[in-house]
Amino acid sequence: MNKLKAVKFLVFVLTFLLVIGTLMCLTLIYRHARGENKPDTSAPSVLKLGEPTGSQISKLYANDGRLHIVVQYGGLPDRIIVLSPDNQKIEQKISIE
């Protein structure tokens, strides 16, 4: 009799897991069809660094989750611009003299 109870319990648990898994799969398919999992494209396509005309980007470095841009020319000494990818804002300008 105990073996029958164990088998019934096992069948109940497996049925429960099957139903929950099916519902989760259908939910993911529904969300994908509605486009809820698409990446955020609201970021601006143009980012202005505010550098004078004639400036050139000579090197790019990624460090500590930030983008370091080495800028030359444009009538100013060489400089490094530290850009945060989170909010796409300039965090710091470092002038190299």
N, CA, C and O atoms as a MOPAC input file, in Angstrom:
PM7 MOZYME 1SCF
protein

 N      0.81500 1    -1.18800 1     0.00000 1
 C      0.00000 1     0.00000 1     0.00000 1
 C      0.86200 1     1.25700 1     0.00000 1
 O      0.50900 1     2.25300 1    -0.63100 1
 N      2.00900 1     1.21400 1     0.71700 1
 C      2.90000 1     2.36100 1     0.76200 1
 C      3.54200 1     2.63100 1    -0.60000 1
 O      3.79000 1     3.77900 1    -0.96800 1
 N      3.80700 1     1.54300 1    -1.34300 1
 C      4.38700 1     1.71400 1    -2.67100 1
 C      3.40000 1     2.41300 1    -3.59800 1
 O      3.81100 1     3.21700 1    -4.43400 1
 N      2.12900 1     2.12900 1    -3.47000 1
 C      1.10600 1     2.74800 1    -4.30100 1
 C      0.98400 1     4.24700 1    -3.99200 1
 O      0.79700 1     5.06300 1    -4.89500 1
 N      1.09200 1     4.59300 1    -2.71900 1
 C      1.05500 1     6.01200 1    -2.34300 1
 C      2.27200 1     6.75100 1    -2.89700 1
 O      2.15500 1     7.88700 1    -3.35700 1
 N      3.42900 1     6.11300 1    -2.85500 1
 C      4.64800 1     6.73300 1    -3.38300 1
 C      4.53300 1     6.94100 1    -4.89400 1
 O      4.94400 1     7.98400 1    -5.40200 1
 N      3.98600 1     5.97300 1    -5.61000 1
 C      3.81700 1     6.08400 1    -7.06000 1
 C      2.81800 1     7.19700 1    -7.37900 1
 O      3.04500 1     7.98000 1    -8.30100 1
 N      1.71400 1     7.27700 1    -6.62800 1
 C      0.72000 1     8.34100 1    -6.84400 1
 C      1.33400 1     9.71900 1    -6.60700 1
 O      1.09100 1    10.65700 1    -7.36600 1
 N      2.12600 1     9.82900 1    -5.55600 1
 C      2.77200 1    11.10100 1    -5.26000 1
 C      3.76300 1    11.48200 1    -6.37400 1
 O      3.82000 1    12.63900 1    -6.78900 1
 N      4.52600 1    10.51800 1    -6.84300 1
 C      5.48100 1    10.76400 1    -7.91900 1
 C      4.76400 1    11.20600 1    -9.19200 1
 O      5.22100 1    12.12800 1    -9.86800 1
 N      3.65100 1    10.56300 1    -9.52300 1
 C      2.86900 1    10.94700 1   -10.70100 1
 C      2.32200 1    12.35800 1   -10.52800 1
 O      2.33300 1    13.14200 1   -11.47700 1
 N      1.84900 1    12.69200 1    -9.34400 1
 C      1.33400 1    14.04100 1    -9.07600 1
 C      2.42500 1    15.09600 1    -9.26000 1
 O      2.19000 1    16.12500 1    -9.89300 1
 N      3.60000 1    14.85000 1    -8.71800 1
 C      4.70200 1    15.81000 1    -8.81900 1
 C      5.13100 1    15.97300 1   -10.27400 1
 O      5.33100 1    17.10000 1   -10.72700 1
 N      5.27300 1    14.89600 1   -11.00100 1
 C      5.68900 1    14.98000 1   -12.39900 1
 C      4.64000 1    15.69500 1   -13.25000 1
 O      4.99700 1    16.45800 1   -14.14700 1
 N      3.37200 1    15.46400 1   -12.98900 1
 C      2.30500 1    16.15600 1   -13.71300 1
 C      2.33800 1    17.64800 1   -13.40900 1
 O      2.17800 1    18.47300 1   -14.30900 1
 N      2.54300 1    17.99000 1   -12.15200 1
 C      2.63700 1    19.38800 1   -11.75600 1
 C      3.79800 1    20.07500 1   -12.47800 1
 O      3.63300 1    21.17100 1   -13.01400 1
 N      4.95700 1    19.44200 1   -12.49100 1
 C      6.11900 1    20.01500 1   -13.17900 1
 C      5.87900 1    20.14800 1   -14.67900 1
 O      6.31100 1    21.12600 1   -15.28900 1
 N      5.20600 1    19.19200 1   -15.26700 1
 C      4.89600 1    19.25000 1   -16.69300 1
 C      3.96800 1    20.41900 1   -17.01300 1
 O      4.18000 1    21.13300 1   -17.99300 1
 N      2.94900 1    20.61300 1   -16.19500 1
 C      2.00700 1    21.71000 1   -16.41700 1
 C      2.71200 1    23.06300 1   -16.23000 1
 O      2.53800 1    23.95700 1   -17.05800 1
 N      3.48200 1    23.22600 1   -15.18600 1
 C      4.19800 1    24.48100 1   -14.93500 1
 C      5.19600 1    24.76400 1   -16.06000 1
 O      5.28800 1    25.89900 1   -16.52600 1
 N      5.93500 1    23.76100 1   -16.49600 1
 C      6.89200 1    23.93400 1   -17.59300 1
 C      6.21300 1    24.33500 1   -18.88400 1
 O      6.72200 1    25.18700 1   -19.61300 1
 N      5.06900 1    23.73400 1   -19.18000 1
 C      4.31900 1    24.08000 1   -20.38900 1
 C      3.82800 1    25.51800 1   -20.33300 1
 O      3.91300 1    26.24300 1   -21.32400 1
 N      3.31200 1    25.93800 1   -19.17100 1
 C      2.85000 1    27.32000 1   -19.02600 1
 C      3.99900 1    28.32400 1   -19.16900 1
 O      3.82400 1    29.37900 1   -19.77900 1
 N      5.14800 1    28.01000 1   -18.62300 1
 C      6.29800 1    28.89600 1   -18.76200 1
 C      6.74500 1    28.98600 1   -20.21400 1
 O      7.07400 1    30.07000 1   -20.69700 1
 N      6.75800 1    27.87100 1   -20.90300 1
 C      7.14900 1    27.85500 1   -22.31400 1
 C      6.17000 1    28.68100 1   -23.15400 1
 O      6.59600 1    29.45300 1   -24.01300 1
 N      4.89400 1    28.52900 1   -22.91900 1
 C      3.89300 1    29.31000 1   -23.65600 1
 C      4.01100 1    30.79700 1   -23.35400 1
 O      3.82700 1    31.62700 1   -24.24400 1
 N      4.31600 1    31.14000 1   -22.10800 1
 C      4.49600 1    32.53800 1   -21.74100 1
 C      5.68900 1    33.14200 1   -22.47700 1
 O      5.60000 1    34.26400 1   -22.97500 1
 N      6.79500 1    32.41700 1   -22.55100 1
 C      7.97200 1    32.91000 1   -23.26300 1
 C      7.68900 1    33.07500 1   -24.75500 1
 O      8.13300 1    34.05100 1   -25.36000 1
 N      6.97100 1    32.15200 1   -25.34400 1
 C      6.62100 1    32.25200 1   -26.76400 1
 C      5.72100 1    33.45300 1   -26.98400 1
 O      5.89800 1    34.17600 1   -27.96400 1
 N      4.76600 1    33.68400 1   -26.10500 1
 C      3.85800 1    34.82600 1   -26.22500 1
 C      4.62200 1    36.14400 1   -26.10900 1
 O      4.39000 1    37.06500 1   -26.89100 1
 N      5.53000 1    36.23700 1   -25.13900 1
 C      6.31000 1    37.46300 1   -24.97100 1
 C      7.21000 1    37.71700 1   -26.17700 1
 O      7.36500 1    38.85600 1   -26.61600 1
 N      7.78900 1    36.66800 1   -26.69700 1
 C      8.65200 1    36.82400 1   -27.85800 1
 C      7.84100 1    37.27900 1   -29.07600 1
 O      8.30800 1    38.10900 1   -29.85600 1
 N      6.65600 1    36.75100 1   -29.23600 1
 C      5.80800 1    37.12900 1   -30.36700 1
 C      5.35000 1    38.58800 1   -30.25100 1
 O      5.19700 1    39.26800 1   -31.26500 1
 N      5.13500 1    39.06600 1   -29.03800 1
 C      4.71500 1    40.45900 1   -28.83200 1
 C      5.89200 1    41.41600 1   -28.90000 1
 O      5.68800 1    42.62600 1   -29.00500 1
 N      7.10800 1    40.91500 1   -28.84300 1
 C      8.29000 1    41.75700 1   -28.93900 1
 C      8.71600 1    42.35600 1   -27.62300 1
 O      9.39700 1    43.38200 1   -27.62600 1
 N      8.35500 1    41.77400 1   -26.50000 1
 C      8.72300 1    42.31900 1   -25.20100 1
 C     10.19000 1    42.07900 1   -24.86500 1
 O     10.72200 1    42.73400 1   -23.96900 1
 N     10.84900 1    41.17000 1   -25.54700 1
 C     12.24200 1    40.85600 1   -25.23800 1
 C     13.21500 1    41.53900 1   -26.18500 1
 O     14.39100 1    41.17600 1   -26.21400 1
 N     12.76300 1    42.51100 1   -26.95700 1
 C     13.65100 1    43.19600 1   -27.88600 1
 C     14.56300 1    44.13800 1   -27.11500 1
 O     14.16600 1    44.68200 1   -26.08400 1
 N     15.79600 1    44.33700 1   -27.61400 1
 C     16.70800 1    45.24900 1   -26.92300 1
 C     16.23600 1    46.68800 1   -27.01800 1
 O     15.48700 1    47.06100 1   -27.92100 1
 N     16.68600 1    47.47700 1   -26.07300 1
 C     16.31400 1    48.89000 1   -26.01700 1
 C     17.04000 1    49.64500 1   -27.12300 1
 O     18.26900 1    49.70900 1   -27.13300 1
 N     16.28300 1    50.21300 1   -28.05000 1
 C     16.87800 1    50.95700 1   -29.16200 1
 C     16.65000 1    52.44900 1   -29.00200 1
 O     16.75200 1    53.20000 1   -29.97200 1
 N     16.34600 1    52.88300 1   -27.80100 1
 C     16.07700 1    54.29200 1   -27.57600 1
 C     17.35600 1    55.11800 1   -27.40700 1
 O     17.29100 1    56.34000 1   -27.27600 1
 N     18.51000 1    54.45800 1   -27.41000 1
 C     19.76900 1    55.17000 1   -27.26000 1
 C     20.02100 1    56.02500 1   -28.50400 1
 O     19.67400 1    55.62600 1   -29.61600 1
 N     20.61500 1    57.18300 1   -28.31600 1
 C     20.85400 1    58.04500 1   -29.47400 1
 C     21.85700 1    57.41200 1   -30.43100 1
 O     22.80000 1    56.74500 1   -30.00500 1
 N     21.64600 1    57.62800 1   -31.72800 1
 C     22.54500 1    57.05600 1   -32.71300 1
 C     23.77200 1    57.94300 1   -32.92500 1
 O     24.78000 1    57.48100 1   -33.45800 1
 N     23.69900 1    59.20200 1   -32.51700 1
 C     24.81700 1    60.12800 1   -32.64900 1
 C     25.18400 1    60.64100 1   -31.26500 1
 O     24.32500 1    61.09700 1   -30.51100 1
 N     26.44700 1    60.56300 1   -30.94600 1
 C     26.94300 1    61.05800 1   -29.66600 1
 C     27.96200 1    62.14900 1   -29.95500 1
 O     28.97000 1    61.88800 1   -30.61200 1
 N     27.72600 1    63.34500 1   -29.48800 1
 C     28.62900 1    64.47100 1   -29.72400 1
 C     29.56500 1    64.61100 1   -28.53600 1
 O     29.13100 1    64.69300 1   -27.38700 1
 N     30.85800 1    64.63700 1   -28.83600 1
 C     31.86200 1    64.76700 1   -27.78500 1
 C     32.15400 1    66.21500 1   -27.44300 1
 O     32.78300 1    66.48600 1   -26.42000 1
 N     31.72100 1    67.14500 1   -28.26200 1
 C     31.94600 1    68.56000 1   -27.98200 1
 C     33.37200 1    68.99600 1   -28.21800 1
 O     33.84400 1    69.93400 1   -27.57500 1
 N     34.06300 1    68.34400 1   -29.11500 1
 C     35.43900 1    68.69200 1   -29.43600 1
 C     35.46800 1    69.64900 1   -30.63100 1
 O     34.56500 1    69.62400 1   -31.46600 1
 N     36.50000 1    70.49200 1   -30.71500 1
 C     36.56700 1    71.44900 1   -31.81500 1
 C     36.79900 1    70.76600 1   -33.16700 1
 O     37.22800 1    69.61500 1   -33.24300 1
 N     36.50000 1    71.51800 1   -34.22500 1
 C     36.69500 1    71.01400 1   -35.58500 1
 C     38.17200 1    70.70600 1   -35.80700 1
 O     39.04600 1    71.46900 1   -35.39400 1
 N     38.43500 1    69.59600 1   -36.45600 1
 C     39.81000 1    69.16800 1   -36.71500 1
 C     40.31000 1    68.14000 1   -35.72200 1
 O     41.39700 1    67.59000 1   -35.90300 1
 N     39.55500 1    67.87200 1   -34.69300 1
 C     39.95500 1    66.86000 1   -33.70500 1
 C     39.83600 1    65.47600 1   -34.33000 1
 O     38.95800 1    65.22100 1   -35.15500 1
 N     40.73700 1    64.58800 1   -33.91900 1
 C     40.72400 1    63.22000 1   -34.41900 1
 C     40.81900 1    62.24900 1   -33.25200 1
 O     41.56700 1    62.46500 1   -32.29800 1
 N     40.05500 1    61.18900 1   -33.35000 1
 C     40.14700 1    60.11100 1   -32.36100 1
 C     41.29500 1    59.21200 1   -32.79900 1
 O     41.26900 1    58.63800 1   -33.88700 1
 N     42.30500 1    59.09700 1   -31.93700 1
 C     43.45800 1    58.28500 1   -32.31900 1
 C     43.38900 1    56.87100 1   -31.75200 1
 O     43.85100 1    55.93000 1   -32.39600 1
 N     42.82100 1    56.70500 1   -30.55800 1
 C     42.74000 1    55.37100 1   -29.95100 1
 C     41.49700 1    55.27200 1   -29.08300 1
 O     40.98500 1    56.27200 1   -28.57900 1
 N     41.02700 1    54.05100 1   -28.92200 1
 C     39.89900 1    53.74500 1   -28.03300 1
 C     40.33200 1    52.62900 1   -27.09100 1
 O     40.93700 1    51.64500 1   -27.51800 1
 N     40.02400 1    52.78400 1   -25.82100 1
 C     40.31800 1    51.76100 1   -24.82300 1
 C     39.07000 1    51.50900 1   -23.98900 1
 O     38.34400 1    52.44000 1   -23.64100 1
 N     38.83100 1    50.25000 1   -23.67600 1
 C     37.75800 1    49.89500 1   -22.75200 1
 C     38.41400 1    49.44000 1   -21.45400 1
 O     39.23700 1    48.52400 1   -21.45400 1
 N     38.04600 1    50.08800 1   -20.34200 1
 C     38.64700 1    49.76400 1   -19.06300 1
 C     37.64100 1    50.05600 1   -17.95900 1
 O     37.01100 1    51.11400 1   -17.96400 1
 N     37.48300 1    49.15000 1   -17.02500 1
 C     36.58800 1    49.31700 1   -15.86900 1
 C     35.16100 1    49.63200 1   -16.29900 1
 O     34.46800 1    50.38500 1   -15.61500 1
 N     34.71400 1    49.08000 1   -17.40200 1
 C     33.35600 1    49.31000 1   -17.85800 1
 C     33.14800 1    50.68200 1   -18.46700 1
 O     32.00600 1    51.09800 1   -18.66500 1
 N     34.22300 1    51.39700 1   -18.76800 1
 C     34.13300 1    52.72500 1   -19.37100 1
 C     34.95800 1    52.75000 1   -20.65700 1
 O     35.87300 1    51.94800 1   -20.84500 1
 N     34.61800 1    53.67400 1   -21.51900 1
 C     35.32100 1    53.83000 1   -22.77500 1
 C     36.23600 1    55.04300 1   -22.67000 1
 O     35.77500 1    56.14700 1   -22.38100 1
 N     37.52400 1    54.84200 1   -22.90200 1
 C     38.50600 1    55.91900 1   -22.88100 1
 C     38.85200 1    56.24500 1   -24.33300 1
 O     39.30300 1    55.37900 1   -25.08200 1
 N     38.63700 1    57.49000 1   -24.71600 1
 C     38.85100 1    57.92900 1   -26.08500 1
 C     40.01500 1    58.91400 1   -26.08500 1
 O     39.95700 1    59.94300 1   -25.41100 1
 N     41.07500 1    58.60300 1   -26.83800 1
 C     42.21400 1    59.50300 1   -26.95800 1
 C     41.96500 1    60.38900 1   -28.17200 1
 O     41.82100 1    59.89800 1   -29.29100 1
 N     41.91400 1    61.71200 1   -27.93900 1
 C     41.62100 1    62.68100 1   -28.99600 1
 C     42.84500 1    63.56600 1   -29.19300 1
 O     43.46500 1    64.01000 1   -28.22700 1
 N     43.18800 1    63.82000 1   -30.46900 1
 C     44.32500 1    64.66900 1   -30.80300 1
 C     43.89000 1    65.78500 1   -31.73900 1
 O     42.82000 1    65.73000 1   -32.34700 1
 N     44.73400 1    66.78800 1   -31.84100 1
 C     44.58600 1    67.90700 1   -32.77700 1
 C     43.37500 1    68.77200 1   -32.42600 1
 O     42.88100 1    68.72100 1   -31.30000 1
 N     42.90700 1    69.54500 1   -33.36400 1
 C     41.78600 1    70.44300 1   -33.12900 1
 C     42.18200 1    71.70900 1   -32.39800 1
 O     41.32100 1    72.39100 1   -31.84200 1
 N     43.46800 1    72.04100 1   -32.38500 1
 C     43.90400 1    73.25600 1   -31.72100 1
 C     44.05700 1    73.13500 1   -30.21800 1
 O     44.33200 1    74.13200 1   -29.55000 1
 N     43.88900 1    71.96700 1   -29.67900 1
 C     44.02800 1    71.72900 1   -28.23400 1
 C     45.08300 1    70.65900 1   -28.00700 1
 O     45.38000 1    69.87900 1   -28.91200 1
 N     45.66300 1    70.61400 1   -26.78800 1
 C     46.58800 1    69.51100 1   -26.50600 1
 C     45.85600 1    68.17100 1   -26.51600 1
 O     44.63100 1    68.10800 1   -26.41400 1
 N     46.63800 1    67.11100 1   -26.64100 1
 C     46.03600 1    65.77300 1   -26.62100 1
 C     45.22200 1    65.59900 1   -25.34400 1
 O     45.58300 1    66.11800 1   -24.28800 1
 N     44.14000 1    64.87400 1   -25.45400 1
 C     43.24900 1    64.70200 1   -24.31600 1
 C     42.59700 1    63.32100 1   -24.34500 1
 O     42.50400 1    62.67400 1   -25.38800 1
 N     42.15000 1    62.89500 1   -23.16800 1
 C     41.44700 1    61.62100 1   -23.01300 1
 C     40.05100 1    61.93500 1   -22.50800 1
 O     39.88300 1    62.67700 1   -21.54100 1
 N     39.06200 1    61.37100 1   -23.16200 1
 C     37.66700 1    61.54400 1   -22.76100 1
 C     37.18900 1    60.21100 1   -22.20000 1
 O     37.29300 1    59.18000 1   -22.86500 1
 N     36.66900 1    60.23000 1   -20.98800 1
 C     36.14700 1    59.02100 1   -20.34400 1
 C     34.63200 1    59.03800 1   -20.51100 1
 O     33.95200 1    59.95500 1   -20.05200 1
 N     34.12200 1    58.01300 1   -21.17500 1
 C     32.70200 1    57.93300 1   -21.51300 1
 C     32.05900 1    56.76300 1   -20.78000 1
 O     32.58500 1    55.65000 1   -20.79700 1
 N     30.93100 1    57.01400 1   -20.14200 1
 C     30.19100 1    55.96600 1   -19.44700 1
 C     29.19400 1    55.33300 1   -20.41000 1
 O     28.37700 1    56.04800 1   -20.99100 1
 N     29.23200 1    54.02000 1   -20.59700 1
 C     28.29600 1    53.39200 1   -21.52600 1
 C     26.87100 1    53.29400 1   -20.97300 1
 O     25.92400 1    53.09900 1   -21.73400 1
 N     26.71800 1    53.42800 1   -19.64700 1
 C     25.39500 1    53.31600 1   -19.05000 1
 C     24.46600 1    54.42400 1   -19.51100 1
 O     23.35600 1    54.16600 1   -19.97700 1
 N     24.93200 1    55.66400 1   -19.37600 1
 C     24.08200 1    56.79400 1   -19.73600 1
 C     24.62500 1    57.56900 1   -20.93100 1
 O     24.06900 1    58.60300 1   -21.30200 1
 N     25.70700 1    57.07900 1   -21.53800 1
 C     26.35600 1    57.68600 1   -22.70000 1
 C     26.66300 1    59.15800 1   -22.46300 1
 O     26.39700 1    60.00800 1   -23.31200 1
 N     27.21800 1    59.43700 1   -21.31500 1
 C     27.61500 1    60.79500 1   -20.94400 1
 C     29.12300 1    60.82200 1   -20.72000 1
 O     29.73000 1    59.81700 1   -20.35100 1
 N     29.71100 1    61.99000 1   -20.95100 1
 C     31.12800 1    62.18000 1   -20.70000 1
 C     31.31800 1    62.34800 1   -19.19500 1
 O     30.75600 1    63.26000 1   -18.58700 1
 N     32.11300 1    61.46200 1   -18.60100 1
 C     32.35600 1    61.52300 1   -17.16300 1
 C     33.52800 1    62.43800 1   -16.82600 1
 O     33.51700 1    63.13100 1   -15.80900 1
 N     34.55000 1    62.43100 1   -17.70400 1
 C     35.75600 1    63.16600 1   -17.37000 1
 C     36.53500 1    63.48900 1   -18.64000 1
 O     36.55400 1    62.69300 1   -19.57800 1
 N     37.17700 1    64.65200 1   -18.67200 1
 C     38.09600 1    65.01800 1   -19.74700 1
 C     39.46300 1    65.23500 1   -19.12000 1
 O     39.60700 1    66.02200 1   -18.18500 1
 N     40.45900 1    64.54100 1   -19.63400 1
 C     41.81600 1    64.62600 1   -19.10100 1
 C     42.68900 1    65.23200 1   -20.19300 1
 O     42.77100 1    64.68900 1   -21.29500 1
 N     43.33400 1    66.34100 1   -19.89900 1
 C     44.18700 1    67.01700 1   -20.86000 1
 C     45.62600 1    66.55300 1   -20.66600 1
 O     46.12600 1    66.51200 1   -19.54200 1
 N     46.28900 1    66.20400 1   -21.76800 1
 C     47.68500 1    65.75900 1   -21.72500 1
 C     48.52600 1    66.87800 1   -22.31800 1
 O     48.39100 1    67.19100 1   -23.50100 1
 N     49.38700 1    67.48200 1   -21.51800 1
 C     50.20400 1    68.60200 1   -21.99600 1
 C     51.64400 1    68.23000 1   -22.03900 1
 O     52.48200 1    69.04800 1   -22.41600 1

